[in-house]
Amino acid sequence: MFWIAFTNGQKQGGFCVKEKVGVCQICGKEIYCLDGFLNGVVKGNGTLSCFECDEKEKGRKATKVYEG
């Protein structure tokens, strides 16, 4: 678990919890839980994938997300 102090940006003077929860089963990118929100997708079979790979599988263009 990581505590990240922000001095500017979205969380002025606050803290962000960043905890690694696994890796994308498609590309190997690390996936984190950021302040309680999963920065990826849990598939029906229980595997993880990043947003970009999930969107590619579905044939849609991925939206850029905050990666801390």
C-alpha positions as CSV (number, residue, x, y, z in Angstrom):
1,M,0.0,0.0,0.0
2,F,1.3,3.5,-0.9
3,W,0.3,6.8,0.5
4,I,0.9,9.6,-2.0
5,A,0.9,13.2,-0.8
6,F,-0.4,15.7,-3.4
7,T,0.8,19.3,-3.2
8,N,-1.1,20.3,-6.3
9,G,-3.6,18.9,-8.7
10,Q,-6.9,17.2,-7.9
11,K,-6.3,16.6,-4.1
12,Q,-4.9,19.7,-2.7
13,G,-2.7,18.7,0.3
14,G,-4.5,15.4,0.7
15,F,-3.5,11.8,0.5
16,C,-4.2,9.0,-2.0
17,V,-4.2,5.3,-1.2
18,K,-2.6,3.3,-4.0
19,E,-2.4,-0.4,-3.6
20,K,-1.3,-2.9,-6.3
21,V,-4.0,-5.6,-6.7
22,G,-2.6,-7.5,-9.7
23,V,-1.6,-7.3,-13.4
24,C,-3.5,-7.3,-16.6
25,Q,-3.8,-10.8,-18.0
26,I,-3.5,-9.5,-21.5
27,C,-0.6,-7.0,-21.5
28,G,1.0,-7.4,-18.0
29,K,0.4,-3.8,-16.9
30,E,0.1,-3.4,-13.1
31,I,-3.4,-2.7,-11.9
32,Y,-4.0,-0.6,-8.7
33,C,-6.7,0.2,-6.3
34,L,-6.8,4.0,-6.1
35,D,-8.7,5.4,-3.1
36,G,-10.9,2.3,-3.1
37,F,-11.6,2.4,-6.9
38,L,-10.2,-0.4,-9.1
39,N,-8.1,0.9,-12.0
40,G,-9.1,-2.0,-14.2
41,V,-11.8,-4.6,-14.9
42,V,-12.5,-7.9,-13.2
43,K,-13.7,-10.4,-15.9
44,G,-16.4,-13.0,-15.3
45,N,-13.8,-15.7,-14.8
46,G,-12.1,-13.6,-12.1
47,T,-9.1,-12.4,-14.1
48,L,-8.0,-8.7,-14.3
49,S,-7.5,-6.6,-17.3
50,C,-6.5,-2.9,-17.7
51,F,-9.1,-0.5,-19.2
52,E,-7.2,-0.2,-22.5
53,C,-7.1,-4.0,-23.1
54,D,-10.8,-4.4,-22.0
55,E,-11.8,-1.7,-24.5
56,K,-9.8,-3.3,-27.3
57,E,-11.4,-6.7,-26.6
58,K,-14.8,-5.0,-26.9
59,G,-13.9,-3.1,-30.1
60,R,-14.1,0.4,-28.5
61,K,-11.7,3.2,-28.1
62,A,-10.2,3.4,-24.6
63,T,-10.7,6.6,-22.6
64,K,-7.6,7.9,-20.8
65,V,-7.9,7.4,-17.1
66,Y,-5.9,8.7,-14.2
67,E,-3.0,6.4,-13.4
68,G,-1.6,8.1,-10.4
